[in-house]
């Protein structure tokens, strides 16, 4: 009887931790929900305006789950079949995820069977949330990261599907809606800036990105800025290690 009671208590504790992790994740993803729903709806409208059925934005948003690349894929599907060009374009558009993966290696450690989905579901907004606070008090880290990732994907898939359905019912001008994503990133950055104890990395990122923007232009500055930021961080780490020794 005592062992049975202990097992019941353990199950109740695990259930409470899971629900607590969900309760902590949901309010933190609300700003992303607002942006994803609007952008997802505009993406759904775009797909239906090009003649694609609802299943296309639904499947692409669930399986590709890379917002900017999904918008680019619309034109790829309408053009001549060119797998090599599609591969290189995808690498250029999503190369930043290589840096995300390196940064999240220690965060994902110990997440068990959830890790493959956490890797698949990593996007810009999820990275911003999870890197800022990967383990809030009173939560299980693995479940918290899982729910942040899952909720964000649900928002995106739901918005894209809703936009596709509505796009079949009415015409809608989506011009200017892409600014929602910029505003959302600004809010996330300001929140990280407010909570950060050391702001030097953020300043390095801002200055390096601004310099590369001026040199390479708005269409080609992302990858060079990431390379510059990574090189500066490597040099700073090397300098700190030399001083420590």
C-alpha positions in Angstrom: 0.0 0.0 0.0 2.8 2.4 0.9 4.6 1.8 -2.4 1.4 2.2 -4.3 0.9 5.6 -2.6 4.4 6.6 -3.4 3.9 5.8 -7.1 0.7 7.9 -7.1 2.5 10.8 -5.5 5.3 10.5 -8.0 2.8 10.5 -10.9 1.0 13.5 -9.4 4.3 15.3 -9.0 5.3 14.6 -12.6 1.9 15.7 -13.9 2.2 18.9 -11.8 5.7 19.6 -13.2 4.4 19.1 -16.8 1.4 21.4 -16.3 3.7 23.9 -14.5 6.0 23.9 -17.5 3.1 24.5 -19.8 1.7 27.3 -17.6 5.2 29.0 -17.7 5.6 28.6 -21.4 2.2 29.8 -22.6 2.4 33.5 -21.4 6.0 33.8 -22.6 4.9 32.8 -26.1 1.9 35.2 -26.4 3.9 37.9 -28.2 5.1 35.3 -30.7 1.5 34.1 -31.1 0.4 37.6 -32.2 3.2 37.8 -34.7 2.9 34.3 -36.0 -0.9 34.4 -36.5 -0.7 37.6 -38.5 2.3 36.4 -40.6 0.9 32.9 -41.0 -2.4 34.3 -42.2 -0.6 36.5 -44.8 1.4 33.4 -45.9 -1.8 31.4 -46.3 -3.3 34.2 -48.3 -0.2 34.3 -50.5 -0.4 30.6 -51.2 -4.1 30.6 -52.2 -3.6 33.7 -54.3 -1.1 31.6 -56.4 -3.6 28.9 -56.8 -2.4 26.4 -54.2 -5.0 24.4 -52.2 -5.2 24.6 -48.4 -3.2 21.4 -47.9 -0.1 23.1 -49.3 0.3 25.9 -46.6 -0.8 23.4 -44.0 1.8 20.8 -44.9 4.6 23.3 -45.6 4.1 25.2 -42.4 4.1 22.0 -40.4 6.9 20.2 -42.2 9.2 22.9 -43.4 8.5 25.3 -40.5 10.9 28.0 -41.6 8.9 31.1 -42.2 11.1 33.1 -44.5 12.0 30.0 -46.5 8.3 29.1 -46.8 7.6 32.5 -48.5 10.5 31.9 -50.8 9.3 28.4 -51.6 6.1 29.9 -53.1 8.2 31.3 -56.0 10.3 28.1 -56.2 7.2 26.0 -56.7 6.0 28.4 -59.5 9.4 28.3 -61.3 11.4 25.7 -63.3 12.4 22.6 -61.3 16.0 23.3 -60.0 16.9 21.3 -56.9 20.5 22.5 -56.7 19.4 26.1 -56.8 16.7 25.4 -54.2 19.3 23.8 -52.0 21.8 26.7 -52.2 19.0 29.2 -51.6 17.8 27.3 -48.6 21.3 27.2 -47.1 21.7 31.0 -47.7 18.4 31.9 -46.2 18.7 29.6 -43.1 22.4 29.5 -42.5 21.8 31.3 -39.2 20.4 28.1 -37.8 23.9 26.7 -37.7 24.8 29.3 -35.1 21.6 28.7 -33.3 22.4 25.0 -33.1 25.8 25.6 -31.6 24.5 28.0 -29.1 21.7 25.6 -27.9 23.9 22.5 -27.5 24.3 23.0 -23.8 20.7 24.0 -23.3 19.3 20.9 -25.0 21.6 18.6 -23.0 19.6 16.2 -20.8 16.3 16.7 -22.6 16.1 13.0 -23.6 13.6 12.0 -26.3 12.4 15.5 -26.6 15.7 16.6 -28.2 15.0 15.7 -31.8 11.8 17.7 -31.8 13.5 20.6 -30.1 16.1 20.6 -32.9 13.5 20.4 -35.6 11.3 23.1 -34.1 14.0 25.6 -33.6 13.2 29.0 -35.2 14.3 32.5 -34.6 11.6 33.3 -32.1 11.9 30.1 -30.2 15.7 30.5 -30.0 15.2 34.0 -28.6 12.9 32.8 -25.9 14.8 29.6 -25.0 18.2 31.2 -25.0 17.0 34.1 -22.7 15.6 31.8 -20.0 15.8 28.0 -20.8 14.7 26.9 -17.3 12.3 29.2 -15.4 11.8 28.4 -11.7 9.3 25.7 -10.9 9.5 24.0 -14.3 11.1 21.0 -15.8 13.6 22.2 -18.4 12.8 19.6 -21.0 9.1 20.0 -20.8 9.4 23.8 -20.7 11.5 23.8 -23.9 9.2 21.3 -25.5 6.1 23.4 -24.8 7.7 26.7 -26.0 8.6 25.0 -29.3 5.3 23.2 -29.7 3.2 26.3 -28.9 5.1 28.4 -31.4 4.7 25.8 -34.1 1.0 25.6 -33.4 0.6 29.3 -33.8 2.4 29.3 -37.1 0.6 26.3 -38.6 -2.7 27.6 -37.3 -2.2 31.0 -38.8 -1.1 29.6 -42.2 -4.1 27.3 -42.3 -6.5 30.0 -41.3 -5.1 32.3 -43.9 -5.4 29.7 -46.6 -9.1 29.0 -45.6 -9.9 32.7 -45.5 -8.0 33.3 -48.7 -10.5 31.1 -50.5 -13.4 33.2 -49.2 -12.2 36.8 -49.7 -9.4 38.9 -51.2 -7.1 40.6 -48.8 -4.2 43.0 -49.2 -1.2 41.7 -47.1 1.1 44.5 -47.9 2.9 45.8 -44.8 2.0 42.8 -42.6 5.6 41.5 -42.6 6.5 44.4 -40.3 4.8 42.5 -37.5 7.8 40.2 -37.5 10.2 43.1 -37.1 8.2 44.6 -34.3 8.1 41.2 -32.5 11.9 40.8 -32.7 12.3 44.3 -31.3 10.2 43.4 -28.3 12.1 40.2 -27.7 15.4 42.0 -28.0 14.4 44.7 -25.6 13.2 42.1 -23.1 16.6 40.3 -23.3 18.4 43.6 -23.0 16.4 44.4 -19.8 17.2 41.1 -18.2 20.8 40.6 -19.3 23.5 41.2 -16.8 26.2 41.6 -19.5 25.2 43.7 -22.5 28.5 43.6 -24.4 27.4 40.6 -26.6 24.3 42.4 -27.6 26.3 45.6 -28.5 28.7 43.5 -30.5 25.8 42.0 -32.4 24.2 45.3 -33.1 27.4 47.1 -34.2 28.6 44.1 -36.3 25.2 43.8 -38.0 25.0 47.5 -38.7 28.5 47.5 -40.2 27.8 44.5 -42.5 24.5 46.1 -43.5 26.3 49.2 -44.7 29.0 47.2 -46.5 27.0 44.3 -48.0 23.5 45.8 -48.3 20.1 44.6 -46.9 20.0 41.5 -49.1 23.4 40.0 -48.2 24.4 41.2 -44.7 23.1 38.4 -42.5 25.7 35.7 -43.2 28.7 38.1 -43.1 27.4 39.7 -39.9 27.1 36.2 -38.2 30.7 35.4 -39.3 32.0 38.7 -37.9 30.1 38.2 -34.6 31.4 34.6 -34.3 35.0 35.7 -35.0 34.8 38.5 -32.4 33.4 36.1 -29.8 36.2 33.6 -30.5 38.8 36.3 -30.2 37.3 37.6 -26.9 37.2 34.1 -25.5 40.8 33.5 -26.5 41.8 36.8 -24.9 40.0 36.0 -21.7 41.6 32.5 -21.5 45.0 34.1 -21.9 44.3 36.6 -19.1 43.0 33.8 -16.9 46.2 31.8 -17.3 
